[in-house]
Amino acid sequence: MPSDIEIAQESDIKPISDVAAELGLLPEEIEFFGPYKAKVKLEVLNRLADVPDGKYIDVTAITPTPLGEGKTTTTVGLSQALGAHLGYKVITAIRQPSQGPTFGIKGGAAGGGYSQVIPMEDFNLHLTGDIHAITAAHNLVAAAIDVRMLHESQATDEQMFERLMPKNKHGKRSFGRGLVGRLKRLGIDKTDPDDLTPEERRKLCRLDIDPATITWRRVLDTSDRFLRGVTVGRGPNETGHERETGFDITVASEIMAVLALTTGLADMRERFGKIVIGLDKAGNAVSCDDLGVAGAMTVLMRDAIKPNLMQTLEGTPVFVHAGPFANIAHGNSSILADKIGLKLADFVVTESGFGADMGMEKFFDIKCRYSGLVPNVVVLVATVRALKMHGGGPKVVAGKPLDTAYIQENLELLRAGMPNLLHHIQSARKFGIPVVVAVNSFATDTEAELELIRKMSIEEGGAVDAVVSRHWEFGGQGAVDLAKAVVKASELPSQFQFLYPLEWPIKQKIETIAREIYGADGVDYSELAEQRIEEYTRLGFDKLPMCMAKTHLSLSHDATLKGVPKGFRIPIRDVRASVGAGFIYPLLGEMSTMPGLPTRPAFYDVDLDLETGRVTGLF
Amino acid sequence: MPSDIEIAQESDIKPISDVAAELGLLPEEIEFFGPYKAKVKLEVLNRLADVPDGKYIDVTAITPTPLGEGKTTTTVGLSQALGAHLGYKVITAIRQPSQGPTFGIKGGAAGGGYSQVIPMEDFNLHLTGDIHAITAAHNLVAAAIDVRMLHESQATDEQMFERLMPKNKHGKRSFGRGLVGRLKRLGIDKTDPDDLTPEERRKLCRLDIDPATITWRRVLDTSDRFLRGVTVGRGPNETGHERETGFDITVASEIMAVLALTTGLADMRERFGKIVIGLDKAGNAVSCDDLGVAGAMTVLMRDAIKPNLMQTLEGTPVFVHAGPFANIAHGNSSILADKIGLKLADFVVTESGFGADMGMEKFFDIKCRYSGLVPNVVVLVATVRALKMHGGGPKVVAGKPLDTAYIQENLELLRAGMPNLLHHIQSARKFGIPVVVAVNSFATDTEAELELIRKMSIEEGGAVDAVVSRHWEFGGQGAVDLAKAVVKASELPSQFQFLYPLEWPIKQKIETIAREIYGADGVDYSELAEQRIEEYTRLGFDKLPMCMAKTHLSLSHDATLKGVPKGFRIPIRDVRASVGAGFIYPLLGEMSTMPGLPTRPAFYDVDLDLETGRVTGLF
C-alpha cells in the first residue's frame, strides 16, 4: 500500500467552495484560506437557529497501546461511509494537531490509509493559523505579567496612577478600557479617576502579583525540551527580576481549552477575562481582566474562533477546530464546530482524545455540559492487538517489531484482554448512551478473533452492536457496516446524564470519577493537593467540572497496569485550575507539556520537491 | 479628522478578487485568505516572463524625528494618486509590520489618514501568517541545535551513526535526506553508509558545535523584554546543559531577511541551507544543512514565500510581503513582490526602512544587487518639522507636545536644517538615480517654508523636482502633483550603479559607505570586530554586501548628532554575518532586537465590539 502522504497527494480533491455548497453553507458564510481550506462564520448559527440538530456521535477507544488504535482513522472512515456511501449529510469534527511534534517522532494526525483528511500537509502544518494566534495571545499575557511586576517595583502608587490614567490634552483622566475589568472586580463604581481615594488608587493600580504563585508560563508550537525550564529576565536591564519559568507546547495553553469550550465571541471574551494567572500577595486571584489584556486576546483570536472546513479523501466535509491536550485539558475539538455541524448535517461524527476513561468522560462531563448538546451514540474503537496486550501480551513499543503473539491467532490472550473493552462499554452506558464497538481490523486478525470480540461486546458488555471495520484499507466502503450499525443505534432514545453534579465538593467529584470510571478503590491527596483544593474552594472555583490529568495507557494512574486493574488507589499529586476554560485539573502524575526531539528527528526526511512544489517525507 | 481605524473601517472596500482581476491576475494565480487578502502564486512570473518591467520607484526619507516623517503614508498616497487619479496601473509594495509592538507603544504601520492600506486590523495582526511561519521555522532550528548538542554529549560515534542511519527492515542503511547537505560539505561521495571509515562516520555524525559560538537565538512576535536574556535547559532532564541565550522579535530573524531577498523556492531552499548558526570546535561554520533542517524550514515557509495582496483606501493594489529589521537587516520588502509587481503594473512604488542613509543605501546595494532590478526614481520624503530639528530646533520626543518652533513659521531654523535633505539627495544621485523630493505637509507649515524647501532642493540639491503633498488629509487627490512629478522623473534615463563592488575586502566596503553616505572621516574597529572580519574572511563570507546596523536618527552613529555631522569617525563594535540572507552586518552601537511594553501598553485600549465584531482601540 502507498504511504499516507502519497495517497493524500494522489487523491482527487474538490475546491472547498464545492464542499461548502454541498453542506448548504451560503457563500457569505465562508472565508477561503487557499483553495482547500475555509473558515465558517459563526453567523450561520443565527440563520439556522430553528433547524433541529442532527445526530451526535462520539468516537472513543479502549485503553490503547503506545501505537494508538486508529481512532481518527475510524472517525474519518465512518464519516466517509455515512456520507459517500450511504448518502447521509455528515460532518467529521476533529482536533487540529500540534505542529511541533510533526517534526519530532509523531506521525500525522489526519487519519491514515484511505481514511484521511486532506490536504494532509495543510492539516498538519499551520492550517489557518489558529494555533499561531494562540501562541500570540498567550505570550502577550506572559509579557504583560513580567513587565507589570517590573514596573510596579519601580514606581510609587502615584506614579502608577499617573501612568495608567494620564491626563488627556483637556487635562481630563479616564479609566480607559483596560481598567474596566479590575474596577468591577474591586467593586469601585466611580467614573472619574480623580475621585478615587488613595487606597482605591493603590488597589486599582497595583496588582501586587506574588511571583511564586504565577502559573502562566509561555508557549511555543515547537518541540523544544530546552524550554521546559528557563530563567527569564537575564538581560542587563532586568537584573534583579530574574524568574524561573518555562514554555509549554502551544496546544497546552488554557487559551486552546477556551477555544474548544467557548460558545461564541462574547463568551470567549468573558472566559479570557476570567483566566487566573496567579495570586496577589494577599491571596486573591489575579486575572487577565486585572491585567487589562483580555480585549487584545479576543482581538488576536477573532478569526481562530471560526471553525475550519476541510474534506476527507472521499470529499465529505470535515471541521478541524481546536486541539486541547487530553490530560491537562479535556482533549476534544470545539463546541462551536459541533454546534454548527449539527445544524448542517444528519450526523456529526466527533472524536475524543485518548481512551474512553479520559476523552469520553470529559466529552460528556465537560464539553457536553458547556455546550448543552446531547450525544446519541458512542463508537468505541478496539483492536485485536490492544486487547491481546491487555490480556497479558508482551510489551508493545513504538518503533520495535511486534511480538508474534500479536500477529498470530491467540484467542486465549484476546479473551483475557476483553474486560478492558467491557469496562469501557459499561462506562459509556453509565452516561445513558448506546455503544457500538468498532473493531478496527488489521490484516493479521483472524475471523475467530474478530468474532470473539463481537460476541462478547454484545452479550457480555451490552453494546448495541459490534462491527468489524476495514476503512484504513478500503476507505468508506470498508466502514459501511459500521455506519449502518451507528445509524441504527442513533435511532434509540438518548438517556444522557452527567456522572456528577457541579455542586458537589471537589473531592467528591474526583472520587466519583476515580471509582466509577477508573475502578479505583479510593483517592489519596498529597499535602499540596489538599492545600490547592482548600484554596480553590476559598476562591470559589470549586463548582467547576473536573478534568483528570491521568495517563491514557492504563485505566489506573500507573501506565504499566493493563487490562482492568483492581485494588488500587488514585494519588492526586497536585490540583490546578483553568478558570477561564472552566475546569479544575487534578494531576495524577507527571504530565509532560513540552515534547523533545529525538536524535534523528522526523524533520530529517522533510523537504519540498522544487519541481512540483510538493511536500515530501512528511510521514 | 477621524482616527485612522475609523477611516479604515468606514471605507468602501472591494473584494480582493476584484483587485486581483483589475491587475490582470488569473483566478488560478491567487489564493484567498478571507475576503480582503490573497496570496499571489510565484507561477505568475513564468506566465509574464516576456512582459517588460514597469517603472520602479523607491520611497525614502531624510533623517527622521522619533515621530517618523510619513514615509509609508506618502508611499500609499503617491500610489493612490498614480492609480486612482492619473489612471496608471500601480502597485504599492511595503513591509509587513511586526505584531508585537502593535500592543506596546507603536502606532500602526498601514499608513495614516486618507492614505492607508486596508483592512488595517488584518495588516497589523496575523495578516496571512507569514511571520508566524518564520517563528515556527526559526525555533525549529533552535530546538535542533540544543537537542543535537545534548544527544552528541550522551552518545559515542557509533551510537550516533546507528541512530542517524538506522538499518531498515531489509537490514540496509541509507543516508536519508537530512544528511545530504553535510555529506556534500564534507566532500564524501559514498552512497552506502556502511562504506564509511570510522573517521568519516565521526565527521558526518558529530557536529561538535561549540556552544560559545552559537549566534542563533530564539524568536517570538511578542514584545517581551524578559526574554532578551534567558537561561535555557533549566528542566531536570537537561541539567548540566543549561545555556545563556535569548529571544529576538521574529522580524529580526535571518529567515525574515531570506524571505525578503529570495528570488524563488529553489533559491530560498539554498539560502536556508547556508544559514550559519555557529562554529564547531575546530572553527568551521555549522549550517542548517549540517543540522538537516533546511528542508523542513522550506516546507514551513512554502506559503509565506507568496506575496500578500491587499488594497489602499482608494482600491489600488498593495503587496505586503516580508518585514526585515532596518538595522541588523536591510529593511526592505520582498524582491518577489517587486518582481511580480513590475510585470503587472506601470509603476511599483516601494518603500525602504529608516532614512536614505540606511534603507535606500541597502535597497540599492543589497536588494537591487540580488534582484537585478533597476530602479528609476527615488522619492525623498521631508517634513518642515524634521528639517527644523536638523537646523537646531528643540528635541522632539514621542508623546510630548511639540515646541512652538515647530508649529510657527521659522525660515531660519528651516534653512539651517536643509543640509540634511541636500545630503540625502546627493547620496541618491551617487547611485545614478533621479530624486523627487516629497514635502509631506502638515497644517502648520507655511507657504514660505514649503517654498524654501522646494527651491533649495532643486537649485542647491539637484533634485529633478520637489513637490508639496497633502495625501494624509486628502488621500490620492492630495498627491496628484507629486505623482505627476514622479511620472516625469521616471522618463529620465536610469544610470544606476552600486556604491561598491562585492570583491572589495570587508573593511573597504564599510569605509566606502561610512565616507560616501554618512560623511564620516573614517572607521575604527574594536578588537572583536577585527577578529570577526578575519574569521569571516577565512570562512569565505567576505564577498557579501555590507548591511550597516546604525541608528536612523542621525547620519552618524550618534543619534544626538542632527543635521549633517562633520569630523566624526564611525566605531564598529562588532561584525556579524547573515550568510543565508547574504550580508555581513557591522554593528555601530547597541541594537535592540526585542522591544518591551510600557506601563500602560497599547493593548489596554484594544477590544472587540461584541455587537459588530469590529476591532476597537487599535491606534
Interface residues (C-beta under 8 A of the other chain):
Chain A: E31 F32 F33 G34 P35 K39 Q99 F103 E121 L125 H126 T128 G129 H132 A133 T135 A136 N139 L140 A142 A143 A144 D146 V147 R148 L150 H151 A155 M160 R163 L164 P166 G176 R177 G178 L179 R218 L220 D221 T222 S223 D224 R225 F226 L227 R228 G229 V230 T231 V232 G233 R234 G235 P236 N237 E238 H241 R243 E244 G246 L265 A266 R269 G292 V293 G295 A296 T298 V299 L300 R302 D303 G596 L597 P598 T599 R600 P601 F603 Y604 D605 V606 D607 L608 L610 G613 V615 T616 G617 L618
Chain B: E31 F32 F33 G34 P35 K39 Q99 F103 E121 L125 H126 T128 G129 H132 A133 T135 A136 N139 L140 A142 A143 A144 D146 V147 R148 L150 H151 A155 M160 R163 L164 P166 G176 R177 G178 L179 R218 L220 D221 T222 S223 D224 R225 F226 L227 R228 G229 V230 T231 V232 G233 R234 G235 P236 N237 E238 H241 R243 E244 G246 L265 A266 R269 G292 V293 G295 A296 T298 V299 L300 R302 D303 G596 L597 P598 T599 R600 P601 F603 Y604 D605 V606 D607 L608 L610 G613 V615 T616 G617 L618
